[in-house]
């Protein structure tokens, strides 16, 4: 069961959006230049991975070279339309589900 004494140890100011943002900025400032550079490269690699996946699936994406929106393929070209839901054999007498 929960112990109320654990709740006293929590800094509740960090649980708001603004508090979480402040903590993120504080932790970012503690990093060395090399760590920041490495983190930036990892974020770039992740963004490129997302970009290539969207492009391969035919989904819309923003071209990283031009900054323009590429609409992707039309929905009927990406996947086949869904099949209609089969009728149920027994009808609900009340009409409600």
N, C-alpha and C positions, 0 to 999 in steps of 0.2 A: 504494500500500500504506500501511497505517497506520504512523505514526511514534510510538514509545513516549514521546517527549518531550512530545507533546500531552496524553497521559494525566496527566502530572505537573502540568499547569496546571489540571486540573479540581478544583473543591472538591466532593469526594464527599459531604460532609455535607449538601449541598443536594439530593442525589438520593434521599433517603428521604422518606417521607410527611411526617414532622415537619419536616424541613429545607425542603421545598417550601412547607409551610404558613407557616413563619417568613418565608421570602422573600416570599410573597404579602402577608403582614401588613406587612412592611417597605416594600414598594412602595406599599401602600395608604396608609400613614402619610405618605409623601412627597407625596401629592396635596394640592392646595389644596382648600378647601371647595367652590368652584365645580366643580372637576373631580370631586369625590366626588358632588356633587349631580347632575351630568350623567351620571355612570356609573350612579347609582341609577335615574335616569329611563330610561336605555337598557335596564337590566335589567328594569324594569317593562314597557317596551314589548315586549321579547322574551317575557316571561312571558304577557302578554296575547295575543300572536300565537300562542303554543303553545296557550293556552286556547281561542282561537277556532277553531283548526284541529281540535282534538280534538272540540269541540262540533259543528262542521260535519260531521265524519266519523261522528258518533254514538258516539264512544268515551267511556268514563267519564272524568269530570273533577271537580275540587273547585271548587265555586262560590266565586268570590272575594268575593262579598258576604256569604254565610251561612257559608262554611267547611264546608259539608256536601258529601258525596260524591254526585254525580249519576251513577247507574249507566249512563246512555246507552241506546242501543237494544239489543235482543236480537241475538245474533249472526246469526240468520236474516234479520233486517231490514237488516243492514249490507251483506252480500254474499251471493251465491248459494253454496250448498255446493260444495266441490270435486268435480270429476268423477272417477270411478274411474280408476285407472291401467290402461291397456290391457294385455291379456295379451300376453306375448311369443310369437312364432310358434314359435321353437325352444326346446325345453326343454334345460336344462343336464343332461347325463347323470349327473354326479356329485351333483347336487342342491345344490352349493355355488356361491356367486357370487364 
